[in-house]
Amino acid sequence: MDCPHPAVTLTEEPVRLSHCVSVVHWFTCDACGERAAVVTRTEMFLDRG
């Protein structure tokens, strides 16, 4: 993030795609709302139906 503000909120959001699930952590500036994302985990899965 390029904003100069020190206070940020950290949230977690699962993002499901057709073949995997990624866990994305968002750093959001409390003052201006600028966001930065970090993918912390991606898990692959197979549909064996």
C-alpha distance matrix in Angstrom:
0.0 3.8 5.8 8.5 9.6 10.6 11.8 10.3 12.6 13.0 15.1 16.9 18.3 21.0 21.1 24.7 25.7 29.4 29.5 26.7 24.5 20.9 19.1 15.5 13.4 10.8 8.4 8.9 8.6 12.3 12.7 11.1 10.5 7.1 6.9 5.9 9.3 11.3 14.9 17.0 20.5 22.5 26.2 28.8 31.8 35.1 37.2 40.7 42.3
3.8 0.0 3.8 6.5 8.9 10.9 12.9 12.3 15.2 16.2 18.5 20.6 21.9 24.6 24.6 28.1 29.0 32.6 32.8 30.2 28.1 24.5 22.8 19.2 17.1 14.4 11.8 11.5 10.1 13.5 12.7 10.9 11.5 8.3 9.5 9.4 12.9 14.9 18.6 20.6 24.1 26.1 29.8 32.3 35.4 38.6 40.7 44.2 45.8
5.8 3.8 0.0 3.8 5.7 8.5 10.3 10.5 13.6 15.5 18.0 20.6 22.2 25.3 25.6 29.3 30.5 34.2 34.7 31.9 29.5 26.0 24.0 20.3 17.8 14.7 11.6 10.3 7.8 10.6 9.2 7.9 9.3 7.1 9.5 10.6 14.3 16.7 20.4 22.2 25.8 27.9 31.5 34.2 37.1 40.4 42.3 45.8 47.2
8.5 6.5 3.8 0.0 3.8 6.5 9.4 10.8 14.4 16.7 19.7 22.6 24.6 27.8 28.5 32.2 33.7 37.4 37.7 34.7 32.2 28.6 26.3 22.7 19.9 17.0 13.5 12.4 9.3 11.3 9.6 9.6 11.8 10.4 12.6 13.5 17.1 19.0 22.8 24.1 27.8 30.3 33.9 36.7 39.7 43.1 45.1 48.6 50.1
9.6 8.9 5.7 3.8 0.0 3.8 5.9 7.9 11.5 14.3 17.4 20.6 22.9 26.4 27.4 31.2 33.0 36.8 37.2 34.1 31.3 27.8 25.1 21.7 18.5 15.6 12.0 10.4 6.9 8.0 6.7 8.0 10.1 9.8 11.9 13.3 16.7 18.6 22.3 23.4 27.1 29.7 33.2 36.2 38.9 42.4 44.3 47.7 49.0
10.6 10.9 8.5 6.5 3.8 0.0 3.8 6.5 10.2 12.6 16.2 19.4 22.1 25.6 27.1 30.8 32.9 36.7 36.7 33.4 30.5 27.0 24.0 20.9 17.4 15.0 11.2 10.6 7.8 8.6 8.8 10.9 12.1 11.8 13.0 13.7 16.5 17.8 21.4 21.9 25.6 28.6 31.9 35.2 37.9 41.5 43.5 46.8 48.3
11.8 12.9 10.3 9.4 5.9 3.8 0.0 3.8 7.0 10.1 13.4 17.0 19.8 23.4 25.2 28.9 31.3 35.1 35.3 32.0 28.8 25.5 22.3 19.3 15.7 13.3 9.7 8.6 6.1 5.8 7.3 10.0 10.5 11.2 12.0 13.3 15.8 17.2 20.6 21.0 24.5 27.4 30.6 33.9 36.4 40.0 41.7 45.0 46.2
10.3 12.3 10.5 10.8 7.9 6.5 3.8 0.0 3.8 6.6 9.9 13.3 16.0 19.6 21.4 25.1 27.5 31.3 31.5 28.2 25.0 21.8 18.6 15.6 12.0 9.5 6.1 5.3 4.4 5.3 8.2 9.8 8.9 9.3 9.1 10.2 12.3 13.9 17.1 17.6 21.1 23.9 27.0 30.2 32.7 36.2 38.0 41.2 42.5
12.6 15.2 13.6 14.4 11.5 10.2 7.0 3.8 0.0 3.8 6.6 10.3 13.1 16.8 18.9 22.6 25.3 29.0 29.3 26.0 22.6 19.6 16.3 13.6 10.1 7.9 5.7 5.2 6.4 6.5 10.2 11.6 9.7 10.6 9.5 10.7 11.8 13.2 15.9 16.2 19.2 22.0 24.8 28.1 30.2 33.8 35.3 38.5 39.6
13.0 16.2 15.5 16.7 14.3 12.6 10.1 6.6 3.8 0.0 3.8 7.0 10.2 13.6 16.0 19.6 22.4 26.0 26.1 22.6 19.2 16.2 12.7 10.3 6.7 5.6 4.8 6.5 9.1 10.1 13.7 14.5 12.0 12.1 9.8 9.8 9.7 10.4 12.6 12.6 15.5 18.4 21.1 24.5 26.7 30.3 32.0 35.1 36.3
15.1 18.5 18.0 19.7 17.4 16.2 13.4 9.9 6.6 3.8 0.0 3.8 6.8 10.3 12.9 16.4 19.4 23.0 23.3 20.0 16.4 13.8 10.4 8.4 5.6 5.2 6.8 8.0 11.4 12.1 15.7 16.1 13.0 13.3 10.6 10.7 9.7 10.5 11.8 11.9 14.2 16.5 18.9 22.1 24.0 27.5 28.9 32.1 33.1
16.9 20.6 20.6 22.6 20.6 19.4 17.0 13.3 10.3 7.0 3.8 0.0 3.8 6.8 9.8 13.1 16.2 19.7 19.8 16.4 12.8 10.4 6.9 5.7 4.5 6.2 9.1 11.0 14.6 15.8 19.3 19.3 15.9 15.8 12.5 11.9 9.6 9.6 9.6 9.5 11.0 13.1 15.3 18.5 20.2 23.7 25.2 28.3 29.4
18.3 21.9 22.2 24.6 22.9 22.1 19.8 16.0 13.1 10.2 6.8 3.8 0.0 3.8 6.3 9.7 12.9 16.4 17.0 13.9 10.3 8.4 5.9 5.2 6.3 7.7 11.3 12.7 16.5 17.8 21.0 20.4 16.8 16.6 13.2 12.7 10.0 10.4 9.6 10.4 11.0 12.0 13.9 16.6 18.0 21.3 22.5 25.8 26.7
21.0 24.6 25.3 27.8 26.4 25.6 23.4 19.6 16.8 13.6 10.3 6.8 3.8 0.0 3.8 6.4 9.8 13.1 13.4 10.4 6.7 5.8 4.6 6.1 8.7 10.8 14.5 16.3 20.1 21.6 24.7 24.0 20.3 19.8 16.3 15.3 12.0 11.8 9.7 10.2 9.5 9.5 10.7 13.1 14.3 17.5 18.7 22.0 22.9
21.1 24.6 25.6 28.5 27.4 27.1 25.2 21.4 18.9 16.0 12.9 9.8 6.3 3.8 0.0 3.8 6.6 10.2 11.1 8.5 5.7 5.2 6.2 7.1 10.4 12.0 15.8 17.4 21.2 23.0 25.8 24.5 20.8 19.9 16.4 15.3 12.0 12.1 9.7 11.4 10.4 9.2 10.6 12.1 13.4 16.3 17.3 20.9 21.8
24.7 28.1 29.3 32.2 31.2 30.8 28.9 25.1 22.6 19.6 16.4 13.1 9.7 6.4 3.8 0.0 3.8 6.8 8.0 6.2 4.4 6.4 8.7 10.5 14.0 15.8 19.6 21.2 25.0 26.7 29.5 28.2 24.4 23.5 20.1 18.9 15.5 15.3 12.5 13.8 11.8 9.6 9.7 10.1 10.6 13.0 13.7 17.3 18.1
25.7 29.0 30.5 33.7 33.0 32.9 31.3 27.5 25.3 22.4 19.4 16.2 12.9 9.8 6.6 3.8 0.0 3.8 5.6 5.3 6.0 8.0 11.2 12.6 16.4 18.0 21.7 23.4 27.0 29.1 31.7 29.9 26.2 25.0 21.6 20.2 16.8 16.6 13.6 15.4 13.2 10.3 10.3 9.5 10.1 11.8 12.6 16.3 17.3
29.4 32.6 34.2 37.4 36.8 36.7 35.1 31.3 29.0 26.0 23.0 19.7 16.4 13.1 10.2 6.8 3.8 0.0 3.8 6.1 8.3 11.1 14.4 16.3 20.0 21.8 25.5 27.2 30.8 32.9 35.4 33.6 30.0 28.7 25.3 23.9 20.5 20.1 16.9 18.4 15.8 12.4 11.5 9.5 8.9 9.5 9.7 13.4 14.2
29.5 32.8 34.7 37.7 37.2 36.7 35.3 31.5 29.3 26.1 23.3 19.8 17.0 13.4 11.1 8.0 5.6 3.8 0.0 3.8 7.3 10.1 13.7 16.0 19.8 22.1 25.7 27.8 31.5 33.7 36.4 34.8 31.2 29.7 26.1 24.2 20.6 19.5 16.0 16.9 13.9 10.2 8.7 6.0 5.8 6.8 8.3 11.9 13.7
26.7 30.2 31.9 34.7 34.1 33.4 32.0 28.2 26.0 22.6 20.0 16.4 13.9 10.4 8.5 6.2 5.3 6.1 3.8 0.0 3.8 6.5 10.0 12.7 16.3 18.9 22.4 24.8 28.5 30.7 33.5 32.2 28.6 27.1 23.4 21.4 17.7 16.3 12.6 13.3 10.2 6.6 5.4 4.2 5.7 8.5 10.6 14.0 16.0
24.5 28.1 29.5 32.2 31.3 30.5 28.8 25.0 22.6 19.2 16.4 12.8 10.3 6.7 5.7 4.4 6.0 8.3 7.3 3.8 0.0 3.8 6.7 9.6 13.1 15.8 19.4 21.7 25.5 27.4 30.4 29.3 25.7 24.5 20.8 19.0 15.3 14.0 10.5 10.9 8.2 5.6 5.3 6.6 8.0 11.3 13.1 16.4 18.0
20.9 24.5 26.0 28.6 27.8 27.0 25.5 21.8 19.6 16.2 13.8 10.4 8.4 5.8 5.2 6.4 8.0 11.1 10.1 6.5 3.8 0.0 3.8 6.2 9.8 12.6 16.0 18.6 22.3 24.5 27.4 26.3 22.8 21.4 17.6 15.4 11.7 10.2 6.7 7.5 5.6 4.1 6.4 8.8 11.2 14.6 16.7 20.0 21.8
19.1 22.8 24.0 26.3 25.1 24.0 22.3 18.6 16.3 12.7 10.4 6.9 5.9 4.6 6.2 8.7 11.2 14.4 13.7 10.0 6.7 3.8 0.0 3.8 6.7 9.9 13.2 15.9 19.6 21.6 24.7 24.0 20.6 19.5 15.7 13.7 10.1 8.5 5.8 5.7 5.2 6.3 8.7 11.8 14.0 17.6 19.6 22.8 24.4
15.5 19.2 20.3 22.7 21.7 20.9 19.3 15.6 13.6 10.3 8.4 5.7 5.2 6.1 7.1 10.5 12.6 16.3 16.0 12.7 9.6 6.2 3.8 0.0 3.8 6.4 9.8 12.5 16.1 18.4 21.3 20.4 17.1 15.7 11.9 10.0 6.4 5.7 4.4 6.0 7.5 9.0 12.0 14.8 17.3 20.8 22.7 26.0 27.5
13.4 17.1 17.8 19.9 18.5 17.4 15.7 12.0 10.1 6.7 5.6 4.5 6.3 8.7 10.4 14.0 16.4 20.0 19.8 16.3 13.1 9.8 6.7 3.8 0.0 3.8 6.6 9.6 13.1 15.3 18.4 18.0 14.9 13.7 10.1 8.4 5.7 5.2 6.3 6.9 9.6 12.0 15.0 18.2 20.7 24.2 26.2 29.4 30.9
10.8 14.4 14.7 17.0 15.6 15.0 13.3 9.5 7.9 5.6 5.2 6.2 7.7 10.8 12.0 15.8 18.0 21.8 22.1 18.9 15.8 12.6 9.9 6.4 3.8 0.0 3.8 6.1 9.7 12.1 14.9 14.3 11.1 10.0 6.5 5.7 4.6 6.5 8.8 10.3 13.1 15.2 18.3 21.2 23.6 27.1 28.8 32.2 33.5
8.4 11.8 11.6 13.5 12.0 11.2 9.7 6.1 5.7 4.8 6.8 9.1 11.3 14.5 15.8 19.6 21.7 25.5 25.7 22.4 19.4 16.0 13.2 9.8 6.6 3.8 0.0 3.8 6.7 9.4 12.1 11.9 9.4 8.2 5.6 5.2 6.3 8.1 11.3 12.5 15.8 18.2 21.5 24.5 27.1 30.6 32.4 35.8 37.2
8.9 11.5 10.3 12.4 10.4 10.6 8.6 5.3 5.2 6.5 8.0 11.0 12.7 16.3 17.4 21.2 23.4 27.2 27.8 24.8 21.7 18.6 15.9 12.5 9.6 6.1 3.8 0.0 3.8 6.2 8.8 8.5 5.8 5.7 4.5 6.7 8.8 11.5 14.5 16.0 19.1 21.3 24.4 27.3 29.6 33.0 34.5 38.0 39.1
8.6 10.1 7.8 9.3 6.9 7.8 6.1 4.4 6.4 9.1 11.4 14.6 16.5 20.1 21.2 25.0 27.0 30.8 31.5 28.5 25.5 22.3 19.6 16.1 13.1 9.7 6.7 3.8 0.0 3.8 5.5 5.7 4.8 5.3 6.5 8.9 11.8 14.4 17.7 19.1 22.4 24.8 28.0 30.9 33.4 36.8 38.3 41.8 42.9
12.3 13.5 10.6 11.3 8.0 8.6 5.8 5.3 6.5 10.1 12.1 15.8 17.8 21.6 23.0 26.7 29.1 32.9 33.7 30.7 27.4 24.5 21.6 18.4 15.3 12.1 9.4 6.2 3.8 0.0 3.8 6.1 5.9 8.3 9.7 12.4 15.0 17.4 20.5 21.6 24.8 27.2 30.2 33.2 35.4 38.8 40.1 43.5 44.4
12.7 12.7 9.2 9.6 6.7 8.8 7.3 8.2 10.2 13.7 15.7 19.3 21.0 24.7 25.8 29.5 31.7 35.4 36.4 33.5 30.4 27.4 24.7 21.3 18.4 14.9 12.1 8.8 5.5 3.8 0.0 3.8 6.1 8.4 11.1 14.0 17.1 19.9 23.2 24.6 27.8 30.1 33.2 36.1 38.4 41.7 43.1 46.6 47.4
11.1 10.9 7.9 9.6 8.0 10.9 10.0 9.8 11.6 14.5 16.1 19.3 20.4 24.0 24.5 28.2 29.9 33.6 34.8 32.2 29.3 26.3 24.0 20.4 18.0 14.3 11.9 8.5 5.7 6.1 3.8 0.0 3.8 5.7 9.1 12.4 15.7 18.9 22.2 24.1 27.2 29.2 32.4 35.0 37.3 40.5 41.8 45.4 46.2
10.5 11.5 9.3 11.8 10.1 12.1 10.5 8.9 9.7 12.0 13.0 15.9 16.8 20.3 20.8 24.4 26.2 30.0 31.2 28.6 25.7 22.8 20.6 17.1 14.9 11.1 9.4 5.8 4.8 5.9 6.1 3.8 0.0 3.8 6.3 9.9 12.8 16.1 19.1 21.2 24.1 25.9 29.0 31.5 33.7 36.9 38.1 41.7 42.4
7.1 8.3 7.1 10.4 9.8 11.8 11.2 9.3 10.6 12.1 13.3 15.8 16.6 19.8 19.9 23.5 25.0 28.7 29.7 27.1 24.5 21.4 19.5 15.7 13.7 10.0 8.2 5.7 5.3 8.3 8.4 5.7 3.8 0.0 3.8 7.0 10.4 13.8 17.0 19.4 22.4 24.1 27.4 29.9 32.4 35.5 37.0 40.6 41.6
6.9 9.5 9.5 12.6 11.9 13.0 12.0 9.1 9.5 9.8 10.6 12.5 13.2 16.3 16.4 20.1 21.6 25.3 26.1 23.4 20.8 17.6 15.7 11.9 10.1 6.5 5.6 4.5 6.5 9.7 11.1 9.1 6.3 3.8 0.0 3.8 6.7 10.2 13.3 15.7 18.7 20.3 23.6 26.1 28.7 31.9 33.4 37.0 38.1
5.9 9.4 10.6 13.5 13.3 13.7 13.3 10.2 10.7 9.8 10.7 11.9 12.7 15.3 15.3 18.9 20.2 23.9 24.2 21.4 19.0 15.4 13.7 10.0 8.4 5.7 5.2 6.7 8.9 12.4 14.0 12.4 9.9 7.0 3.8 0.0 3.8 6.9 10.3 12.7 15.9 17.6 21.2 23.7 26.5 29.8 31.7 35.2 36.7
9.3 12.9 14.3 17.1 16.7 16.5 15.8 12.3 11.8 9.7 9.7 9.6 10.0 12.0 12.0 15.5 16.8 20.5 20.6 17.7 15.3 11.7 10.1 6.4 5.7 4.6 6.3 8.8 11.8 15.0 17.1 15.7 12.8 10.4 6.7 3.8 0.0 3.8 6.6 9.4 12.2 13.8 17.4 19.9 22.8 26.1 28.1 31.5 33.1
11.3 14.9 16.7 19.0 18.6 17.8 17.2 13.9 13.2 10.4 10.5 9.6 10.4 11.8 12.1 15.3 16.6 20.1 19.5 16.3 14.0 10.2 8.5 5.7 5.2 6.5 8.1 11.5 14.4 17.4 19.9 18.9 16.1 13.8 10.2 6.9 3.8 0.0 3.8 6.0 9.2 11.4 15.0 17.8 20.9 24.4 26.8 30.0 32.0
14.9 18.6 20.4 22.8 22.3 21.4 20.6 17.1 15.9 12.6 11.8 9.6 9.6 9.7 9.7 12.5 13.6 16.9 16.0 12.6 10.5 6.7 5.8 4.4 6.3 8.8 11.3 14.5 17.7 20.5 23.2 22.2 19.1 17.0 13.3 10.3 6.6 3.8 0.0 3.8 5.9 7.6 11.3 14.0 17.2 20.7 23.1 26.3 28.4
17.0 20.6 22.2 24.1 23.4 21.9 21.0 17.6 16.2 12.6 11.9 9.5 10.4 10.2 11.4 13.8 15.4 18.4 16.9 13.3 10.9 7.5 5.7 6.0 6.9 10.3 12.5 16.0 19.1 21.6 24.6 24.1 21.2 19.4 15.7 12.7 9.4 6.0 3.8 0.0 3.8 7.1 10.3 13.7 16.8 20.5 23.2 26.0 28.3
20.5 24.1 25.8 27.8 27.1 25.6 24.5 21.1 19.2 15.5 14.2 11.0 11.0 9.5 10.4 11.8 13.2 15.8 13.9 10.2 8.2 5.6 5.2 7.5 9.6 13.1 15.8 19.1 22.4 24.8 27.8 27.2 24.1 22.4 18.7 15.9 12.2 9.2 5.9 3.8 0.0 3.8 6.6 10.1 13.2 16.9 19.6 22.4 24.7
22.5 26.1 27.9 30.3 29.7 28.6 27.4 23.9 22.0 18.4 16.5 13.1 12.0 9.5 9.2 9.6 10.3 12.4 10.2 6.6 5.6 4.1 6.3 9.0 12.0 15.2 18.2 21.3 24.8 27.2 30.1 29.2 25.9 24.1 20.3 17.6 13.8 11.4 7.6 7.1 3.8 0.0 3.8 6.7 9.9 13.5 16.3 19.2 21.6
26.2 29.8 31.5 33.9 33.2 31.9 30.6 27.0 24.8 21.1 18.9 15.3 13.9 10.7 10.6 9.7 10.3 11.5 8.7 5.4 5.3 6.4 8.7 12.0 15.0 18.3 21.5 24.4 28.0 30.2 33.2 32.4 29.0 27.4 23.6 21.2 17.4 15.0 11.3 10.3 6.6 3.8 0.0 3.8 6.6 10.3 13.2 15.8 18.4
28.8 32.3 34.2 36.7 36.2 35.2 33.9 30.2 28.1 24.5 22.1 18.5 16.6 13.1 12.1 10.1 9.5 9.5 6.0 4.2 6.6 8.8 11.8 14.8 18.2 21.2 24.5 27.3 30.9 33.2 36.1 35.0 31.5 29.9 26.1 23.7 19.9 17.8 14.0 13.7 10.1 6.7 3.8 0.0 3.8 7.0 10.2 12.9 15.6
31.8 35.4 37.1 39.7 38.9 37.9 36.4 32.7 30.2 26.7 24.0 20.2 18.0 14.3 13.4 10.6 10.1 8.9 5.8 5.7 8.0 11.2 14.0 17.3 20.7 23.6 27.1 29.6 33.4 35.4 38.4 37.3 33.7 32.4 28.7 26.5 22.8 20.9 17.2 16.8 13.2 9.9 6.6 3.8 0.0 3.8 6.7 9.3 11.9
35.1 38.6 40.4 43.1 42.4 41.5 40.0 36.2 33.8 30.3 27.5 23.7 21.3 17.5 16.3 13.0 11.8 9.5 6.8 8.5 11.3 14.6 17.6 20.8 24.2 27.1 30.6 33.0 36.8 38.8 41.7 40.5 36.9 35.5 31.9 29.8 26.1 24.4 20.7 20.5 16.9 13.5 10.3 7.0 3.8 0.0 3.8 6.0 9.0
37.2 40.7 42.3 45.1 44.3 43.5 41.7 38.0 35.3 32.0 28.9 25.2 22.5 18.7 17.3 13.7 12.6 9.7 8.3 10.6 13.1 16.7 19.6 22.7 26.2 28.8 32.4 34.5 38.3 40.1 43.1 41.8 38.1 37.0 33.4 31.7 28.1 26.8 23.1 23.2 19.6 16.3 13.2 10.2 6.7 3.8 0.0 3.8 5.5
40.7 44.2 45.8 48.6 47.7 46.8 45.0 41.2 38.5 35.1 32.1 28.3 25.8 22.0 20.9 17.3 16.3 13.4 11.9 14.0 16.4 20.0 22.8 26.0 29.4 32.2 35.8 38.0 41.8 43.5 46.6 45.4 41.7 40.6 37.0 35.2 31.5 30.0 26.3 26.0 22.4 19.2 15.8 12.9 9.3 6.0 3.8 0.0 3.8
42.3 45.8 47.2 50.1 49.0 48.3 46.2 42.5 39.6 36.3 33.1 29.4 26.7 22.9 21.8 18.1 17.3 14.2 13.7 16.0 18.0 21.8 24.4 27.5 30.9 33.5 37.2 39.1 42.9 44.4 47.4 46.2 42.4 41.6 38.1 36.7 33.1 32.0 28.4 28.3 24.7 21.6 18.4 15.6 11.9 9.0 5.5 3.8 0.0
